[in-house]
């Protein structure tokens, strides 16, 4: 399980251990301790097993280490700070009041909700007065999406990047100092027994989005249920292609799913941002009945910072295009 993700097969059986690296690391550490506490008649096999376990532990630590909190560096809160609240509500969850209480307490400038259907939309109408603009995509397939904001909206678009089942929202807005930026809300499908058999559609949606972001000239922030962990190959490819930073790097892991079991949590509700966007706070909020924890972020735009552009080698571009084509084919096959 430690090394299955290296094979890069798309089926969920090979991808699931990528999500569970923290849990596998914990089990391996326990096995290593047990291995040293007991002796075996076959010492060669015993020692070889302990060596393999140690190698696996080092492998996981190298992957996870960049996301461990390095310092408690704090930022002063500028007047133009923006607060984002992103939450996958779990469509069947009926604890509407708990989420409404969280929204009223956090008072975000941007609220993104996922898995919101018509019933959730009706309940969230109780907080609409807190915002000056909203964009609603209610769906009954667990991929509905709603966005509410207090900021000045310049333009808003609804996208279906790979499949007609999975919407994304692109909105160009300005902060309190009239610094324009683009906000993306996304929710690609996960590879799992109950969803998609492979990660092809998810990976393709992320690559398609990264290509769109790379073309724009605005600071950009992408938030949502990525159904992807920060340390996966596709997350790193997304970051490289889009020129966006993962907000969790050197800040903390902040597992968000599954909310019910803290020892199984891993980070799938992610946030990526351009260099001029400075994240001053990132944290998870208490559970409210969903299988995801809400995630809250604060940021401001540093006007003196520029948008860097990295160069992409032809092999990387070819790999990205292949991923997108495979995702499109998978979506067509599923519809057929």
C-alpha positions in Angstrom: 0.0 0.0 0.0 2.9 2.3 0.6 4.2 2.1 -2.9 1.1 1.4 -5.0 0.6 5.1 -5.9 4.0 5.0 -7.6 2.6 2.7 -10.3 0.2 5.6 -11.4 -2.6 3.3 -12.3 -5.9 5.3 -12.3 -8.2 2.7 -10.7 -9.3 3.6 -7.2 -7.7 0.5 -5.7 -4.3 2.0 -6.6 -5.2 5.5 -5.6 -6.8 4.9 -2.2 -3.5 4.4 -0.4 -2.4 7.8 -1.6 -5.2 9.4 0.5 -4.3 7.2 3.6 -0.6 8.0 3.9 -0.9 9.4 7.4 -2.8 6.3 8.6 -0.4 3.9 6.8 2.5 5.7 8.4 1.0 5.3 11.8 0.5 1.6 11.3 4.0 1.1 10.0 5.5 2.9 13.0 3.5 0.6 15.3 4.7 -2.5 13.3 8.3 -1.3 13.6 8.0 -1.1 17.4 6.3 -4.5 17.6 9.0 -5.9 15.3 11.8 -4.8 17.7 9.9 -6.1 20.7 9.7 -9.7 19.4 12.3 -12.2 18.2 12.0 -14.6 15.3 13.5 -17.9 14.5 14.3 -16.7 11.0 16.5 -13.7 11.8 17.2 -12.9 8.2 13.5 -12.6 7.3 12.9 -10.7 10.5 15.6 -8.1 9.8 14.6 -7.8 6.1 11.0 -7.1 7.2 12.2 -4.4 9.6 14.3 -2.8 6.9 11.4 -2.7 4.5 9.1 -1.2 7.1 11.8 1.4 7.9 12.2 2.3 4.2 8.4 2.6 3.9 8.3 4.9 6.9 11.0 7.1 5.4 9.1 7.1 2.1 5.9 8.4 3.7 7.8 11.0 5.9 9.5 12.5 2.8 6.1 12.9 1.1 4.3 14.4 4.1 7.1 16.5 5.6 6.5 19.6 3.4 3.0 19.9 4.8 4.0 19.8 8.5 3.7 23.2 10.2 7.1 24.8 10.2 6.4 27.9 12.4 3.7 29.9 14.1 4.3 32.9 11.9 1.4 35.3 12.2 0.3 38.1 10.0 -1.4 41.3 11.0 -4.9 41.6 9.5 -5.0 44.3 6.9 -8.1 46.3 6.2 -8.5 44.6 2.8 -8.5 41.1 4.1 -10.9 38.6 2.6 -12.5 35.7 4.6 -13.5 32.6 2.7 -15.7 29.8 4.1 -15.7 26.6 2.0 -17.9 23.7 3.0 -19.2 20.4 1.5 -22.5 20.2 3.3 -23.3 16.5 2.5 -26.5 16.6 0.5 -28.5 14.3 2.8 -27.4 16.2 6.0 -30.3 18.1 7.6 -28.4 20.0 10.2 -29.1 23.3 8.4 -29.1 25.4 11.6 -25.7 24.3 12.6 -24.2 25.5 9.4 -26.2 28.7 9.4 -24.8 29.4 12.9 -21.3 28.8 11.7 -21.8 31.2 8.7 -23.2 33.9 11.0 -20.4 33.5 13.5 -17.6 33.5 10.9 -19.2 36.2 8.7 -17.2 35.3 5.6 -16.8 37.6 2.6 -17.0 34.6 0.3 -19.1 31.5 1.0 -18.8 28.4 -1.2 -21.1 25.4 -0.6 -20.9 22.1 -2.3 -23.4 19.2 -2.5 -26.2 21.8 -2.1 -29.5 20.9 -3.7 -32.8 22.8 -3.8 -33.6 22.0 -0.2 -30.2 23.3 1.0 -30.7 26.4 -1.2 -34.0 27.1 0.5 -32.5 26.8 3.9 -29.5 29.0 3.0 -31.9 31.7 2.0 -31.8 32.6 5.7 -28.3 34.0 5.3 -28.6 35.6 1.8 -29.1 39.0 3.4 -25.5 38.8 4.7 -24.3 38.9 1.1 -24.7 41.3 -1.9 -24.3 38.7 -4.6 -25.0 35.0 -5.1 -24.8 32.4 -7.8 -26.8 29.2 -7.4 -26.4 25.8 -9.1 -28.7 23.4 -7.2 -28.4 19.8 -8.2 -29.7 16.5 -6.8 -26.6 14.5 -7.8 -24.4 15.6 -4.9 -22.6 18.1 -7.1 -24.7 21.2 -6.6 -22.8 24.4 -5.8 -23.7 27.8 -4.4 -21.6 30.9 -4.0 -22.4 34.0 -1.9 -20.2 37.1 -1.6 -20.1 40.6 -0.2 -17.4 41.7 -2.6 -17.8 43.7 -5.8 -18.5 41.1 -8.6 -17.3 42.0 -12.1 -18.1 38.8 -13.9 -19.3 35.3 -13.1 -19.2 32.1 -15.2 -20.5 28.6 -14.8 -18.3 25.9 -16.2 -18.6 22.2 -16.9 -14.9 21.4 -17.5 -15.1 17.6 -18.3 -18.6 16.3 -17.4 -22.0 17.9 -17.6 -22.6 16.5 -14.1 -19.9 18.5 -12.3 -20.2 22.3 -12.3 -17.5 24.8 -11.4 -17.8 28.5 -10.7 -15.4 31.2 -11.9 -16.0 34.7 -10.5 -13.9 37.8 -11.1 -14.3 40.2 -8.2 -12.5 43.0 -6.3 -11.5 43.3 -2.7 -12.1 46.4 -0.5 -9.2 48.2 -2.1 -10.4 47.4 -5.6 -7.7 44.7 -6.3 -9.3 42.4 -8.8 -8.8 38.6 -8.5 -10.4 35.5 -9.8 -12.1 32.9 -7.5 -12.7 29.4 -8.6 -15.0 27.0 -6.8 -14.6 23.4 -7.8 -15.8 19.9 -6.9 -14.5 17.1 -9.2 -15.6 13.5 -8.6 -13.5 11.1 -6.5 -12.1 7.7 -7.5 -14.0 5.4 -5.2 -16.3 2.3 -5.2 -19.4 4.4 -5.0 -18.3 7.1 -7.4 -15.9 6.8 -10.4 -13.9 3.6 -10.9 -10.8 5.6 -11.8 -9.3 9.1 -11.1 -9.4 10.0 -14.8 -12.2 12.5 -14.7 -10.9 14.1 -11.5 -7.4 14.5 -12.8 -8.6 15.7 -16.2 -10.8 18.4 -14.5 -7.8 19.7 -12.5 -5.6 19.8 -15.5 -8.2 21.6 -17.7 -8.7 24.1 -14.9 -5.0 24.6 -14.5 -4.6 25.4 -18.2 -7.4 28.0 -18.0 -5.8 29.6 -14.9 -2.4 29.8 -16.6 -3.9 31.9 -19.4 -5.4 34.6 -17.2 -3.6 37.7 -16.0 -5.3 38.0 -12.6 -4.4 36.8 -9.2 -6.3 33.6 -8.6 -7.5 31.5 -5.7 -9.0 28.0 -6.1 -11.1 26.5 -3.3 -13.3 23.5 -3.0 -13.6 19.8 -2.4 -10.8 18.6 -4.8 -11.3 15.0 -3.8 -7.6 14.9 -4.0 -4.8 15.1 -1.3 -2.2 17.8 -1.3 0.7 15.4 -1.8 -0.7 13.5 -4.8 1.0 13.7 -8.2 -2.1 15.3 -9.7 -2.1 18.1 -7.1 1.6 18.8 -7.7 0.9 18.8 -11.5 -2.0 21.2 -10.9 0.2 23.5 -8.9 3.0 23.5 -11.5 0.7 24.0 -14.5 -1.4 26.7 -12.9 1.5 28.6 -11.2 -0.5 28.4 -7.9 0.7 27.6 -4.4 -0.8 25.0 -2.1 -1.8 26.9 1.0 -1.0 23.9 3.2 2.7 23.8 2.4 4.6 24.6 5.7 1.3 25.5 7.3 -0.3 22.2 8.3 -2.2 19.2 7.0 -5.7 20.2 8.2 -7.5 17.0 7.4 -11.1 17.6 6.5 -12.6 14.1 5.6 -14.0 12.0 7.1 -15.3 14.5 9.8 -16.7 11.7 12.0 -13.3 10.0 12.6 -10.3 12.2 13.4 -7.8 9.4 13.1 -8.8 8.7 9.5 -8.9 12.3 8.3 -7.0 13.5 5.3 -7.0 16.8 3.4 -9.3 16.9 0.4 -10.8 20.4 0.8 -7.9 22.3 -0.7 -6.9 25.8 -1.5 -4.4 27.0 -4.1 -3.5 30.6 -4.7 -1.3 33.0 -6.8 1.9 34.5 -5.3 0.3 38.0 -4.8 -2.4 36.4 -2.6 -1.1 36.1 1.0 -2.8 33.6 3.2 -2.9 34.9 6.7 -5.0 32.2 8.3 -6.1 28.7 7.4 -8.1 26.3 9.7 -10.8 23.8 9.9 -14.1 24.5 11.8 -16.2 22.2 14.0 -18.2 19.4 12.4 -21.9 20.2 11.8 -23.2 16.8 10.5 -21.5 16.7 7.2 -18.8 14.1 6.3 -16.4 17.1 5.6 -15.2 19.7 8.1 -15.7 23.3 6.9 -12.5 25.1 6.0 -11.9 28.8 6.6 -9.2 31.0 5.1 -8.2 34.6 5.3 -6.1 36.4 2.7 -5.1 39.8 1.3 -3.6 40.8 -2.0 -0.1 42.1 -2.1 -0.2 44.7 -4.9 3.6 44.8 -5.0 3.9 41.1 -5.9 3.9 39.9 -9.5 2.6 36.8 -11.2 5.5 34.5 -12.0 5.5 32.2 -15.0 7.3 28.9 -15.1 8.4 27.2 -18.3 6.9 23.8 -19.1 8.8 21.1 -20.9 7.1 19.4 -23.9 6.9 16.0 -22.1 4.9 17.7 -19.2 2.6 19.4 -21.7 2.0 16.1 -23.5 1.3 14.3 -20.2 -1.3 17.0 -19.3 -3.0 16.7 -22.7 -3.2 12.9 -22.3 -4.8 13.2 -18.9 -7.4 15.6 -20.2 -8.2 13.3 -23.2 -8.5 10.3 -20.9 -10.9 12.1 -18.6 -13.1 13.2 -21.5 -13.2 9.6 -22.8 -14.1 8.3 -19.4 -16.9 10.8 -19.1 -18.3 9.8 -22.5 -18.1 6.1 -21.7 -20.0 6.6 -18.5 -22.7 8.6 -20.2 -23.0 5.9 -22.9 
